[in-house]
Amino acid sequence: MAEQKSYRWLSAGALVALALAAFVAVVAVRHAANDHTRATDMKVRADETMRRIEAQVDQLENEAGAQ
């Protein structure tokens, strides 16, 4: 009977380990998703800034050419 009890604890320990592994996986996926979102947002902002700068340069070139 003592062996059955130890197997029960082993099964309970395996379930706890599995739950912990699942939790770690979920946290890792969420962290990776946040990093990806942040990187994508930075790229979008950088592209918008470059377009704005290019538009200002074009405007200055047009003004300089008109004078």
All heavy atoms as TSV, in Angstrom:
chain	resi	resn	atom	element	x	y	z
A	1	MET	N	N	0.809	-1.188	0.000
A	1	MET	CA	C	0.000	0.000	0.000
A	1	MET	C	C	0.863	1.267	0.000
A	1	MET	O	O	0.478	2.260	-0.582
A	1	MET	CB	C	-0.924	-0.020	1.201
A	1	MET	CG	C	-2.169	0.725	0.935
A	1	MET	SD	S	-3.369	0.331	2.179
A	1	MET	CE	C	-4.741	1.030	1.422
A	2	ALA	N	N	2.010	1.197	0.618
A	2	ALA	CA	C	2.900	2.355	0.641
A	2	ALA	C	C	3.389	2.693	-0.757
A	2	ALA	O	O	3.561	3.847	-1.097
A	2	ALA	CB	C	4.082	2.092	1.578
A	3	GLU	N	N	3.555	1.677	-1.602
A	3	GLU	CA	C	4.011	1.936	-2.970
A	3	GLU	C	C	2.943	2.684	-3.771
A	3	GLU	O	O	3.258	3.578	-4.542
A	3	GLU	CB	C	4.358	0.619	-3.647
A	3	GLU	CG	C	5.605	-0.031	-3.092
A	3	GLU	CD	C	5.901	-1.351	-3.786
A	3	GLU	OE1	O	5.438	-1.533	-4.924
A	3	GLU	OE2	O	6.576	-2.176	-3.171
A	4	GLN	N	N	1.689	2.346	-3.585
A	4	GLN	CA	C	0.625	3.047	-4.296
A	4	GLN	C	C	0.597	4.515	-3.903
A	4	GLN	O	O	0.391	5.377	-4.737
A	4	GLN	CB	C	-0.717	2.409	-3.988
A	4	GLN	CG	C	-0.901	1.061	-4.634
A	4	GLN	CD	C	-2.210	0.422	-4.250
A	4	GLN	OE1	O	-2.926	0.905	-3.376
A	4	GLN	NE2	N	-2.527	-0.689	-4.897
A	5	LYS	N	N	0.838	4.796	-2.633
A	5	LYS	CA	C	0.864	6.173	-2.165
A	5	LYS	C	C	1.997	6.945	-2.830
A	5	LYS	O	O	1.825	8.080	-3.276
A	5	LYS	CB	C	1.039	6.189	-0.643
A	5	LYS	CG	C	0.303	7.278	0.055
A	5	LYS	CD	C	0.465	7.144	1.535
A	5	LYS	CE	C	-0.614	7.893	2.252
A	5	LYS	NZ	N	-0.457	7.841	3.683
A	6	SER	N	N	3.164	6.334	-2.918
A	6	SER	CA	C	4.293	7.029	-3.540
A	6	SER	C	C	4.034	7.270	-5.019
A	6	SER	O	O	4.423	8.280	-5.570
A	6	SER	CB	C	5.593	6.251	-3.329
A	6	SER	OG	O	5.543	5.024	-4.045
A	7	TYR	N	N	3.352	6.319	-5.680
A	7	TYR	CA	C	3.009	6.534	-7.084
A	7	TYR	C	C	2.009	7.674	-7.235
A	7	TYR	O	O	2.054	8.437	-8.194
A	7	TYR	CB	C	2.441	5.260	-7.708
A	7	TYR	CG	C	3.478	4.193	-7.966
A	7	TYR	CD1	C	3.271	2.881	-7.561
A	7	TYR	CD2	C	4.659	4.489	-8.620
A	7	TYR	CE1	C	4.214	1.897	-7.798
A	7	TYR	CE2	C	5.615	3.527	-8.862
A	7	TYR	CZ	C	5.391	2.230	-8.452
A	7	TYR	OH	O	6.322	1.277	-8.690
A	8	ARG	N	N	1.104	7.787	-6.250
A	8	ARG	CA	C	0.162	8.903	-6.287
A	8	ARG	C	C	0.888	10.230	-6.189
A	8	ARG	O	O	0.584	11.167	-6.916
A	8	ARG	CB	C	-0.831	8.782	-5.126
A	8	ARG	CG	C	-2.137	8.217	-5.554
A	8	ARG	CD	C	-3.144	8.342	-4.454
A	8	ARG	NE	N	-3.716	7.008	-4.273
A	8	ARG	CZ	C	-4.319	6.593	-3.205
A	8	ARG	NH1	N	-4.434	7.372	-2.164
A	8	ARG	NH2	N	-4.830	5.388	-3.149
A	9	TRP	N	N	1.866	10.317	-5.289
A	9	TRP	CA	C	2.633	11.555	-5.159
A	9	TRP	C	C	3.425	11.824	-6.423
A	9	TRP	O	O	3.564	12.969	-6.851
A	9	TRP	CB	C	3.568	11.493	-3.954
A	9	TRP	CG	C	2.840	11.707	-2.678
A	9	TRP	CD1	C	2.573	10.783	-1.717
A	9	TRP	CD2	C	2.249	12.925	-2.229
A	9	TRP	NE1	N	1.844	11.336	-0.699
A	9	TRP	CE2	C	1.631	12.668	-0.984
A	9	TRP	CE3	C	2.147	14.205	-2.754
A	9	TRP	CZ2	C	0.951	13.644	-0.271
A	9	TRP	CZ3	C	1.477	15.184	-2.037
A	9	TRP	CH2	C	0.892	14.896	-0.808
A	10	LEU	N	N	3.926	10.754	-7.035
A	10	LEU	CA	C	4.668	10.916	-8.282
A	10	LEU	C	C	3.746	11.468	-9.366
A	10	LEU	O	O	4.125	12.383	-10.113
A	10	LEU	CB	C	5.264	9.571	-8.705
A	10	LEU	CG	C	6.190	9.583	-9.924
A	10	LEU	CD1	C	7.388	10.500	-9.673
A	10	LEU	CD2	C	6.649	8.169	-10.215
A	11	SER	N	N	2.541	10.942	-9.442
A	11	SER	CA	C	1.576	11.441	-10.427
A	11	SER	C	C	1.197	12.887	-10.131
A	11	SER	O	O	1.090	13.704	-11.044
A	11	SER	CB	C	0.313	10.578	-10.419
A	11	SER	OG	O	0.616	9.278	-10.835
A	12	ALA	N	N	0.994	13.205	-8.873
A	12	ALA	CA	C	0.663	14.583	-8.493
A	12	ALA	C	C	1.824	15.509	-8.835
A	12	ALA	O	O	1.614	16.612	-9.356
A	12	ALA	CB	C	0.339	14.657	-7.015
A	13	GLY	N	N	3.041	15.056	-8.578
A	13	GLY	CA	C	4.218	15.869	-8.911
A	13	GLY	C	C	4.337	16.083	-10.411
A	13	GLY	O	O	4.685	17.171	-10.867
A	14	ALA	N	N	4.023	15.045	-11.182
A	14	ALA	CA	C	4.067	15.176	-12.645
A	14	ALA	C	C	3.020	16.176	-13.125
A	14	ALA	O	O	3.293	16.986	-14.023
A	14	ALA	CB	C	3.849	13.815	-13.294
A	15	LEU	N	N	1.840	16.149	-12.535
A	15	LEU	CA	C	0.795	17.105	-12.915
A	15	LEU	C	C	1.195	18.531	-12.568
A	15	LEU	O	O	0.966	19.459	-13.355
A	15	LEU	CB	C	-0.527	16.738	-12.242
A	15	LEU	CG	C	-1.229	15.502	-12.799
A	15	LEU	CD1	C	-2.464	15.188	-11.967
A	15	LEU	CD2	C	-1.611	15.711	-14.248
A	16	VAL	N	N	1.797	18.708	-11.411
A	16	VAL	CA	C	2.263	20.040	-11.010
A	16	VAL	C	C	3.350	20.516	-11.966
A	16	VAL	O	O	3.352	21.675	-12.401
A	16	VAL	CB	C	2.754	20.034	-9.547
A	16	VAL	CG1	C	3.484	21.317	-9.211
A	16	VAL	CG2	C	1.590	19.812	-8.600
A	17	ALA	N	N	4.284	19.622	-12.304
A	17	ALA	CA	C	5.350	19.991	-13.235
A	17	ALA	C	C	4.780	20.339	-14.604
A	17	ALA	O	O	5.236	21.300	-15.249
A	17	ALA	CB	C	6.365	18.849	-13.349
A	18	LEU	N	N	3.795	19.586	-15.060
A	18	LEU	CA	C	3.163	19.866	-16.342
A	18	LEU	C	C	2.445	21.215	-16.316
A	18	LEU	O	O	2.547	22.002	-17.265
A	18	LEU	CB	C	2.169	18.750	-16.686
A	18	LEU	CG	C	1.482	18.846	-18.040
A	18	LEU	CD1	C	2.510	18.762	-19.158
A	18	LEU	CD2	C	0.455	17.744	-18.173
A	19	ALA	N	N	1.750	21.499	-15.228
A	19	ALA	CA	C	1.060	22.787	-15.095
A	19	ALA	C	C	2.059	23.933	-15.077
A	19	ALA	O	O	1.845	24.977	-15.712
A	19	ALA	CB	C	0.211	22.800	-13.837
A	20	LEU	N	N	3.173	23.740	-14.391
A	20	LEU	CA	C	4.203	24.777	-14.340
A	20	LEU	C	C	4.817	24.994	-15.718
A	20	LEU	O	O	5.037	26.140	-16.130
A	20	LEU	CB	C	5.282	24.394	-13.320
A	20	LEU	CG	C	6.403	25.402	-13.114
A	20	LEU	CD1	C	5.849	26.722	-12.608
A	20	LEU	CD2	C	7.424	24.840	-12.137
A	21	ALA	N	N	5.068	23.907	-16.440
A	21	ALA	CA	C	5.620	24.032	-17.795
A	21	ALA	C	C	4.650	24.765	-18.719
A	21	ALA	O	O	5.060	25.602	-19.529
A	21	ALA	CB	C	5.944	22.652	-18.352
A	22	ALA	N	N	3.364	24.472	-18.593
A	22	ALA	CA	C	2.360	25.161	-19.408
A	22	ALA	C	C	2.322	26.648	-19.062
A	22	ALA	O	O	2.243	27.500	-19.956
A	22	ALA	CB	C	0.989	24.531	-19.194
A	23	PHE	N	N	2.402	26.969	-17.787
A	23	PHE	CA	C	2.408	28.375	-17.362
A	23	PHE	C	C	3.627	29.107	-17.926
A	23	PHE	O	O	3.507	30.225	-18.451
A	23	PHE	CB	C	2.404	28.451	-15.834
A	23	PHE	CG	C	2.531	29.840	-15.299
A	23	PHE	CD1	C	1.461	30.712	-15.361
A	23	PHE	CD2	C	3.723	30.276	-14.742
A	23	PHE	CE1	C	1.583	32.010	-14.875
A	23	PHE	CE2	C	3.848	31.555	-14.263
A	23	PHE	CZ	C	2.776	32.435	-14.320
A	24	VAL	N	N	4.787	28.478	-17.848
A	24	VAL	CA	C	6.012	29.092	-18.375
A	24	VAL	C	C	5.887	29.297	-19.883
A	24	VAL	O	O	6.289	30.337	-20.415
A	24	VAL	CB	C	7.247	28.232	-18.032
A	24	VAL	CG1	C	8.469	28.680	-18.799
A	24	VAL	CG2	C	7.518	28.273	-16.532
A	25	ALA	N	N	5.315	28.325	-20.590
A	25	ALA	CA	C	5.129	28.460	-22.033
A	25	ALA	C	C	4.202	29.626	-22.369
A	25	ALA	O	O	4.478	30.405	-23.283
A	25	ALA	CB	C	4.582	27.158	-22.611
A	26	VAL	N	N	3.120	29.760	-21.613
A	26	VAL	CA	C	2.173	30.863	-21.863
A	26	VAL	C	C	2.845	32.209	-21.607
A	26	VAL	O	O	2.706	33.146	-22.403
A	26	VAL	CB	C	0.909	30.702	-20.989
A	26	VAL	CG1	C	0.065	31.965	-20.986
A	26	VAL	CG2	C	0.101	29.512	-21.463
A	27	VAL	N	N	3.595	32.312	-20.534
A	27	VAL	CA	C	4.290	33.565	-20.230
A	27	VAL	C	C	5.309	33.880	-21.319
A	27	VAL	O	O	5.436	35.035	-21.755
A	27	VAL	CB	C	4.959	33.493	-18.830
A	27	VAL	CG1	C	5.890	34.666	-18.619
A	27	VAL	CG2	C	3.895	33.454	-17.750
A	28	ALA	N	N	6.030	32.879	-21.794
A	28	ALA	CA	C	7.026	33.102	-22.841
A	28	ALA	C	C	6.374	33.567	-24.133
A	28	ALA	O	O	6.884	34.483	-24.803
A	28	ALA	CB	C	7.820	31.821	-23.084
A	29	VAL	N	N	5.248	32.973	-24.491
A	29	VAL	CA	C	4.550	33.368	-25.718
A	29	VAL	C	C	4.027	34.794	-25.598
A	29	VAL	O	O	4.153	35.596	-26.526
A	29	VAL	CB	C	3.409	32.372	-26.036
A	29	VAL	CG1	C	2.474	32.931	-27.101
A	29	VAL	CG2	C	3.982	31.036	-26.464
A	30	ARG	N	N	3.461	35.139	-24.446
A	30	ARG	CA	C	2.961	36.507	-24.250
A	30	ARG	C	C	4.100	37.516	-24.318
A	30	ARG	O	O	3.953	38.591	-24.912
A	30	ARG	CB	C	2.237	36.623	-22.916
A	30	ARG	CG	C	0.878	35.940	-22.928
A	30	ARG	CD	C	0.142	36.114	-21.638
A	30	ARG	NE	N	-0.136	37.526	-21.406
A	30	ARG	CZ	C	-0.539	38.022	-20.259
A	30	ARG	NH1	N	-0.741	37.228	-19.236
A	30	ARG	NH2	N	-0.758	39.301	-20.124
A	31	HIS	N	N	5.239	37.172	-23.712
A	31	HIS	CA	C	6.397	38.065	-23.733
A	31	HIS	C	C	6.896	38.257	-25.167
A	31	HIS	O	O	7.193	39.376	-25.586
A	31	HIS	CB	C	7.497	37.492	-22.845
A	31	HIS	CG	C	8.679	38.380	-22.693
A	31	HIS	ND1	N	8.627	39.586	-22.030
A	31	HIS	CD2	C	9.960	38.262	-23.133
A	31	HIS	CE1	C	9.807	40.164	-22.073
A	31	HIS	NE2	N	10.631	39.373	-22.739
A	32	ALA	N	N	6.967	37.174	-25.923
A	32	ALA	CA	C	7.405	37.269	-27.314
A	32	ALA	C	C	6.429	38.092	-28.142
A	32	ALA	O	O	6.844	38.884	-29.003
A	32	ALA	CB	C	7.558	35.872	-27.903
A	33	ALA	N	N	5.142	37.935	-27.886
A	33	ALA	CA	C	4.135	38.711	-28.612
A	33	ALA	C	C	4.268	40.195	-28.297
A	33	ALA	O	O	4.164	41.042	-29.196
A	33	ALA	CB	C	2.735	38.216	-28.266
A	34	ASN	N	N	4.502	40.527	-27.034
A	34	ASN	CA	C	4.697	41.935	-26.665
A	34	ASN	C	C	5.935	42.509	-27.321
A	34	ASN	O	O	5.923	43.648	-27.811
A	34	ASN	CB	C	4.800	42.073	-25.144
A	34	ASN	CG	C	3.472	41.885	-24.459
A	34	ASN	OD1	O	2.421	42.001	-25.084
A	34	ASN	ND2	N	3.505	41.582	-23.175
A	35	ASP	N	N	7.025	41.744	-27.354
A	35	ASP	CA	C	8.253	42.212	-28.011
A	35	ASP	C	C	8.015	42.430	-29.495
A	35	ASP	O	O	8.472	43.423	-30.068
A	35	ASP	CB	C	9.390	41.212	-27.811
A	35	ASP	CG	C	9.943	41.225	-26.399
A	35	ASP	OD1	O	9.603	42.156	-25.632
A	35	ASP	OD2	O	10.710	40.295	-26.067
A	36	HIS	N	N	7.293	41.517	-30.124
A	36	HIS	CA	C	7.009	41.649	-31.554
A	36	HIS	C	C	6.151	42.884	-31.823
A	36	HIS	O	O	6.403	43.638	-32.760
A	36	HIS	CB	C	6.309	40.392	-32.068
A	36	HIS	CG	C	5.898	40.484	-33.502
A	36	HIS	ND1	N	6.805	40.467	-34.529
A	36	HIS	CD2	C	4.685	40.628	-34.074
A	36	HIS	CE1	C	6.168	40.582	-35.674
A	36	HIS	NE2	N	4.880	40.691	-35.422
A	37	THR	N	N	5.149	43.089	-30.994
A	37	THR	CA	C	4.273	44.256	-31.158
A	37	THR	C	C	5.066	45.545	-30.996
A	37	THR	O	O	4.920	46.481	-31.784
A	37	THR	CB	C	3.130	44.215	-30.131
A	37	THR	OG1	O	2.390	43.016	-30.339
A	37	THR	CG2	C	2.219	45.408	-30.276
A	38	ARG	N	N	5.925	45.591	-29.985
A	38	ARG	CA	C	6.735	46.780	-29.751
A	38	ARG	C	C	7.676	47.041	-30.929
A	38	ARG	O	O	7.816	48.169	-31.388
A	38	ARG	CB	C	7.532	46.627	-28.460
A	38	ARG	CG	C	8.173	47.906	-28.002
A	38	ARG	CD	C	8.865	47.737	-26.648
A	38	ARG	NE	N	7.942	47.277	-25.622
A	38	ARG	CZ	C	8.113	46.193	-24.885
A	38	ARG	NH1	N	9.188	45.448	-25.022
A	38	ARG	NH2	N	7.226	45.855	-23.976
A	39	ALA	N	N	8.305	45.995	-31.458
A	39	ALA	CA	C	9.219	46.153	-32.586
A	39	ALA	C	C	8.464	46.608	-33.828
A	39	ALA	O	O	8.939	47.470	-34.574
A	39	ALA	CB	C	9.951	44.845	-32.851
A	40	THR	N	N	7.291	46.053	-34.050
A	40	THR	CA	C	6.492	46.431	-35.216
A	40	THR	C	C	6.051	47.887	-35.093
A	40	THR	O	O	6.111	48.634	-36.065
A	40	THR	CB	C	5.260	45.514	-35.333
A	40	THR	OG1	O	5.714	44.168	-35.413
A	40	THR	CG2	C	4.449	45.839	-36.550
A	41	ASP	N	N	5.612	48.278	-33.906
A	41	ASP	CA	C	5.194	49.661	-33.706
A	41	ASP	C	C	6.352	50.619	-33.947
A	41	ASP	O	O	6.171	51.674	-34.556
A	41	ASP	CB	C	4.660	49.861	-32.289
A	41	ASP	CG	C	3.303	49.209	-32.071
A	41	ASP	OD1	O	2.683	48.794	-33.060
A	41	ASP	OD2	O	2.883	49.110	-30.908
A	42	MET	N	N	7.544	50.263	-33.497
A	42	MET	CA	C	8.700	51.133	-33.698
A	42	MET	C	C	9.016	51.254	-35.183
A	42	MET	O	O	9.359	52.326	-35.672
A	42	MET	CB	C	9.913	50.592	-32.936
A	42	MET	CG	C	9.763	50.713	-31.425
A	42	MET	SD	S	11.085	49.935	-30.515
A	42	MET	CE	C	12.390	51.123	-30.734
A	43	LYS	N	N	8.883	50.165	-35.942
A	43	LYS	CA	C	9.147	50.210	-37.369
A	43	LYS	C	C	8.131	51.108	-38.067
A	43	LYS	O	O	8.494	51.908	-38.929
A	43	LYS	CB	C	9.101	48.801	-37.950
A	43	LYS	CG	C	9.468	48.752	-39.426
A	43	LYS	CD	C	9.409	47.340	-39.950
A	43	LYS	CE	C	9.798	47.228	-41.389
A	43	LYS	NZ	N	9.316	48.247	-42.277
A	44	VAL	N	N	6.871	50.992	-37.684
A	44	VAL	CA	C	5.829	51.829	-38.286
A	44	VAL	C	C	6.101	53.298	-37.989
A	44	VAL	O	O	6.015	54.146	-38.884
A	44	VAL	CB	C	4.434	51.406	-37.774
A	44	VAL	CG1	C	3.379	52.430	-38.151
A	44	VAL	CG2	C	4.075	50.036	-38.313
A	45	ARG	N	N	6.458	53.597	-36.738
A	45	ARG	CA	C	6.755	54.999	-36.391
A	45	ARG	C	C	7.972	55.507	-37.145
A	45	ARG	O	O	7.993	56.656	-37.598
A	45	ARG	CB	C	6.974	55.131	-34.887
A	45	ARG	CG	C	5.657	55.179	-34.129
A	45	ARG	CD	C	5.878	55.468	-32.683
A	45	ARG	NE	N	6.097	54.171	-32.026
A	45	ARG	CZ	C	6.819	53.968	-30.959
A	45	ARG	NH1	N	7.422	54.974	-30.368
A	45	ARG	NH2	N	6.952	52.771	-30.446
A	46	ALA	N	N	8.984	54.679	-37.294
A	46	ALA	CA	C	10.190	55.090	-38.029
A	46	ALA	C	C	9.849	55.352	-39.495
A	46	ALA	O	O	10.326	56.337	-40.085
A	46	ALA	CB	C	11.270	54.020	-37.913
A	47	ASP	N	N	9.013	54.493	-40.088
A	47	ASP	CA	C	8.606	54.708	-41.484
A	47	ASP	C	C	7.818	56.003	-41.639
A	47	ASP	O	O	8.037	56.763	-42.599
A	47	ASP	CB	C	7.762	53.527	-41.977
A	47	ASP	CG	C	8.585	52.258	-42.161
A	47	ASP	OD1	O	9.833	52.357	-42.230
A	47	ASP	OD2	O	7.976	51.162	-42.226
A	48	GLU	N	N	6.917	56.263	-40.714
A	48	GLU	CA	C	6.142	57.508	-40.782
A	48	GLU	C	C	7.050	58.729	-40.639
A	48	GLU	O	O	6.880	59.727	-41.348
A	48	GLU	CB	C	5.069	57.519	-39.698
A	48	GLU	CG	C	3.937	56.542	-39.946
A	48	GLU	CD	C	2.979	56.452	-38.776
A	48	GLU	OE1	O	3.227	57.093	-37.730
A	48	GLU	OE2	O	1.975	55.735	-38.906
A	49	THR	N	N	8.010	58.647	-39.742
A	49	THR	CA	C	8.947	59.752	-39.546
A	49	THR	C	C	9.766	59.982	-40.809
A	49	THR	O	O	9.974	61.131	-41.224
A	49	THR	CB	C	9.877	59.468	-38.347
A	49	THR	OG1	O	9.066	59.279	-37.189
A	49	THR	CG2	C	10.835	60.615	-38.115
A	50	MET	N	N	10.218	58.906	-41.436
A	50	MET	CA	C	10.996	59.050	-42.676
A	50	MET	C	C	10.148	59.683	-43.772
A	50	MET	O	O	10.636	60.551	-44.522
A	50	MET	CB	C	11.516	57.680	-43.136
A	50	MET	CG	C	12.704	57.186	-42.361
A	50	MET	SD	S	14.117	58.316	-42.441
A	50	MET	CE	C	14.523	58.202	-44.170
A	51	ARG	N	N	8.883	59.287	-43.900
A	51	ARG	CA	C	8.015	59.889	-44.908
A	51	ARG	C	C	7.816	61.383	-44.638
A	51	ARG	O	O	7.817	62.189	-45.560
A	51	ARG	CB	C	6.663	59.174	-44.924
A	51	ARG	CG	C	6.690	57.941	-45.783
A	51	ARG	CD	C	5.298	57.371	-46.007
A	51	ARG	NE	N	5.351	55.995	-45.526
A	51	ARG	CZ	C	4.695	55.523	-44.483
A	51	ARG	NH1	N	3.871	56.270	-43.822
A	51	ARG	NH2	N	4.828	54.274	-44.104
A	52	ARG	N	N	7.657	61.740	-43.364
A	52	ARG	CA	C	7.488	63.148	-43.004
A	52	ARG	C	C	8.736	63.947	-43.342
A	52	ARG	O	O	8.657	65.049	-43.901
A	52	ARG	CB	C	7.175	63.247	-41.510
A	52	ARG	CG	C	6.031	64.136	-41.197
A	52	ARG	CD	C	5.635	64.275	-39.750
A	52	ARG	NE	N	6.504	63.697	-38.757
A	52	ARG	CZ	C	6.228	62.596	-38.044
A	52	ARG	NH1	N	5.099	61.958	-38.244
A	52	ARG	NH2	N	7.056	62.149	-37.138
A	53	ILE	N	N	9.899	63.400	-43.028
A	53	ILE	CA	C	11.160	64.089	-43.318
A	53	ILE	C	C	11.337	64.249	-44.827
A	53	ILE	O	O	11.721	65.321	-45.308
A	53	ILE	CB	C	12.351	63.324	-42.702
A	53	ILE	CG1	C	12.302	63.431	-41.175
A	53	ILE	CG2	C	13.675	63.823	-43.247
A	53	ILE	CD1	C	13.290	62.527	-40.463
A	54	GLU	N	N	11.033	63.182	-45.571
A	54	GLU	CA	C	11.159	63.270	-47.030
A	54	GLU	C	C	10.203	64.306	-47.601
A	54	GLU	O	O	10.559	65.043	-48.540
A	54	GLU	CB	C	10.912	61.903	-47.655
A	54	GLU	CG	C	12.044	60.916	-47.405
A	54	GLU	CD	C	11.711	59.504	-47.838
A	54	GLU	OE1	O	10.556	59.243	-48.255
A	54	GLU	OE2	O	12.614	58.658	-47.757
A	55	ALA	N	N	9.003	64.393	-47.060
A	55	ALA	CA	C	8.043	65.395	-47.524
A	55	ALA	C	C	8.552	66.803	-47.230
A	55	ALA	O	O	8.430	67.709	-48.072
A	55	ALA	CB	C	6.689	65.173	-46.866
A	56	GLN	N	N	9.157	67.008	-46.055
A	56	GLN	CA	C	9.718	68.317	-45.720
A	56	GLN	C	C	10.891	68.661	-46.642
A	56	GLN	O	O	11.031	69.807	-47.096
A	56	GLN	CB	C	10.172	68.353	-44.266
A	56	GLN	CG	C	9.027	68.360	-43.282
A	56	GLN	CD	C	9.498	68.269	-41.840
A	56	GLN	OE1	O	10.670	68.004	-41.575
A	56	GLN	NE2	N	8.581	68.461	-40.902
A	57	VAL	N	N	11.723	67.681	-46.948
A	57	VAL	CA	C	12.854	67.909	-47.854
A	57	VAL	C	C	12.340	68.265	-49.240
A	57	VAL	O	O	12.848	69.209	-49.878
A	57	VAL	CB	C	13.776	66.663	-47.905
A	57	VAL	CG1	C	14.760	66.755	-49.060
A	57	VAL	CG2	C	14.502	66.485	-46.592
A	58	ASP	N	N	11.332	67.545	-49.716
A	58	ASP	CA	C	10.748	67.862	-51.031
A	58	ASP	C	C	10.178	69.278	-51.050
A	58	ASP	O	O	10.363	70.025	-52.023
A	58	ASP	CB	C	9.640	66.852	-51.379
A	58	ASP	CG	C	10.187	65.472	-51.694
A	58	ASP	OD1	O	11.401	65.362	-51.980
A	58	ASP	OD2	O	9.395	64.510	-51.654
A	59	GLN	N	N	9.515	69.651	-49.956
A	59	GLN	CA	C	8.934	70.990	-49.879
A	59	GLN	C	C	10.039	72.041	-49.908
A	59	GLN	O	O	9.934	73.052	-50.609
A	59	GLN	CB	C	8.095	71.133	-48.598
A	59	GLN	CG	C	7.428	72.490	-48.459
A	59	GLN	CD	C	6.667	72.605	-47.145
A	59	GLN	OE1	O	6.696	71.686	-46.314
A	59	GLN	NE2	N	5.991	73.714	-46.970
A	60	LEU	N	N	11.100	71.825	-49.147
A	60	LEU	CA	C	12.216	72.789	-49.143
A	60	LEU	C	C	12.888	72.869	-50.508
A	60	LEU	O	O	13.269	73.964	-50.952
A	60	LEU	CB	C	13.241	72.399	-48.070
A	60	LEU	CG	C	12.799	72.560	-46.617
A	60	LEU	CD1	C	13.839	71.976	-45.669
A	60	LEU	CD2	C	12.546	74.030	-46.304
A	61	GLU	N	N	13.033	71.738	-51.181
A	61	GLU	CA	C	13.616	71.753	-52.531
A	61	GLU	C	C	12.722	72.513	-53.491
A	61	GLU	O	O	13.233	73.269	-54.352
A	61	GLU	CB	C	13.831	70.332	-53.023
A	61	GLU	CG	C	14.985	69.617	-52.349
A	61	GLU	CD	C	15.099	68.157	-52.765
A	61	GLU	OE1	O	14.160	67.627	-53.408
A	61	GLU	OE2	O	16.137	67.535	-52.448
A	62	ASN	N	N	11.411	72.332	-53.372
A	62	ASN	CA	C	10.490	73.059	-54.255
A	62	ASN	C	C	10.564	74.567	-53.985
A	62	ASN	O	O	10.544	75.373	-54.920
A	62	ASN	CB	C	9.065	72.546	-54.059
A	62	ASN	CG	C	8.862	71.171	-54.629
A	62	ASN	OD1	O	9.644	70.722	-55.459
A	62	ASN	ND2	N	7.837	70.477	-54.168
A	63	GLU	N	N	10.638	74.944	-52.720
A	63	GLU	CA	C	10.730	76.367	-52.372
A	63	GLU	C	C	12.059	76.955	-52.864
A	63	GLU	O	O	12.092	78.089	-53.354
A	63	GLU	CB	C	10.610	76.547	-50.858
A	63	GLU	CG	C	9.209	76.308	-50.324
A	63	GLU	CD	C	9.148	76.361	-48.800
A	63	GLU	OE1	O	10.183	76.649	-48.167
A	63	GLU	OE2	O	8.056	76.119	-48.248
A	64	ALA	N	N	13.123	76.196	-52.726
A	64	ALA	CA	C	14.434	76.685	-53.179
A	64	ALA	C	C	14.457	76.793	-54.705
A	64	ALA	O	O	15.061	77.721	-55.266
A	64	ALA	CB	C	15.539	75.753	-52.709
A	65	GLY	N	N	13.805	75.887	-55.388
A	65	GLY	CA	C	13.763	75.925	-56.859
A	65	GLY	C	C	12.895	77.058	-57.363
A	65	GLY	O	O	13.124	77.604	-58.440
A	66	ALA	N	N	11.883	77.457	-56.601
A	66	ALA	CA	C	10.967	78.527	-57.002
A	66	ALA	C	C	11.613	79.896	-56.849
A	66	ALA	O	O	11.218	80.858	-57.502
A	66	ALA	CB	C	9.693	78.462	-56.180
A	67	GLN	N	N	12.632	79.995	-56.030
A	67	GLN	CA	C	13.248	81.312	-55.792
A	67	GLN	C	C	14.192	81.591	-56.863
A	67	GLN	O	O	14.813	81.909	-57.508
A	67	GLN	CB	C	13.947	81.324	-54.454
A	67	GLN	CG	C	13.002	81.250	-53.300
A	67	GLN	CD	C	13.709	81.209	-51.943
A	67	GLN	OE1	O	14.917	81.108	-51.853
A	67	GLN	NE2	N	12.935	81.276	-50.888
